[in-house]
Amino acid sequence: MIPLSRHPSREKGRIGFLGICRRLIWASWLWLLIASIAISSSHWNMAILTLTWAAFAYFVTPQESGPKYGLDSKFSISSDKFLSSIVGTTGVPFVKGNCVSILNNGNEFYPAMLEAVEQARHSITIEAYIYWAGSIGHRFASALAEKARSGVIVKILLDAVGSSTIGKEILDTLQSAGCQVAWFNPVRWRTIGRYNNRTHRKSLIIDGRIVFTGGAGIADHWLGNAEDAKHWRDLQIRVEGPASIALQTGFAQNWLKTTSELISGPEYFPTLTTSNGIAVQTVLSSPEVGASALRIMYYLSIVCAQQKLYIANPYFIPDNAAIDILIDARKRGVDVKIMVAGIHNDMKLARYSSVHLYGKLLECGIEIYEYNRTMLHHKTMVADSAWITVGTTNFDNRSFALNEESNVCVYDRTLAGELEDIFKTDLAACNQVQLETWKRRGLLTKMCGAASCFLKDQI
């Protein structure tokens, strides 16, 4: 390791006293030491308690950690250096020859997804964190069952926790028609060390040629047009072309891990010729790999932004390094706007933690907006009106270090302009957070925020 005093770049994300305390609370080695002392002193209740906490801390604390050095701004997103660096650091190339479109809310993306299912000729693969019982769940089940009966291969990989409420009726519809359904990482004794690893991906892949991904799963609260609190705000991205293969690869790897079945052949991986379409980078992230490629993609994008940085993300819980590079971006003149889920939030713990972290960002002039019409759930970023990412990844440690995630990235000014316009339109449903208002937040909110920050590595 390079001595800190000789490092060629400044360290980002230094932790203070509270950060050290938080790490000690989750340090399994420390509690094992205390348990050993308790055992040697015959304090059996204390020994059992500390051993239990040591085991829990070991299983839920992620091993991945983000970069701290090399996060100084050296070149812009508009330079060739950025694109070559984003490929080199994530290990994912750009694939040319794709048609890409952005679909807003369930009124747009569900009909497009169901139409694609209807047009499938060879295979349909789905990887989903959420597939719940309800009207849209039944519509998808009926459409998938019909294709399976017609001879199309249908494989569905569902997260064992996120999709646990799918219901017997939908499962019977799918399985009786010949659809193959598998459960990712069910909670069992032999997998207890990985139970916190979930697949958070939302991929629908048709014939290996067309993919849909984004924030939305299959559940009734994604229906509609975000018109009220019962209909969530979300979007999906549709990619047709060779870039579809990357998400199919992600599905195939997790299907193999879950079922021991290797899927191959042109039904899943057709030969697709490249043309003059859009170049797409599809970044997959998995805790089993170690370093998060998606964290790297986000951080490098922030470091290289020179003009604008618009981030929309429901669960915004940046670590210390992310806070530092966002502040650095603002100091060099970047217009940084962050849109988060507001009063309609299905994860109160995440919201308390997010609000607690607003202060440093607001003090340096970063604008934070809370979307208050309904639950905001899409995960997007636009940088310098040229670089975009849309996918499943929340801006928190759970997505970066614990979940299987996927994001589609594109350098294209037309698509960036479209996503930027969507962001600006959504501002009408937001309330901007003011620094003075944040300082006057209630005592309960302050206390809950401080407490929840001790869990921010796990949420």
Beta strands, then each sheet from edge to edge (+ up, - down):
strand 1: 95-104
strand 2: 123-128
strand 3: 153-159
strand 4: 180-184
strand 5: 202-206
strand 6: 210-214
strand 7: 235-240
strand 8: 278-285
strand 9: 308-312
strand 10: 335-341
strand 11: 367-371
strand 12: 379-383
strand 13: 387-391
strand 14: 405-411
strand 15: 430-432
sheet 1: 4+ 3+ 2+ 5- 6+ 7- 1+ 8- 14+ 13- 12+ 9- 10- 11- 15+
end
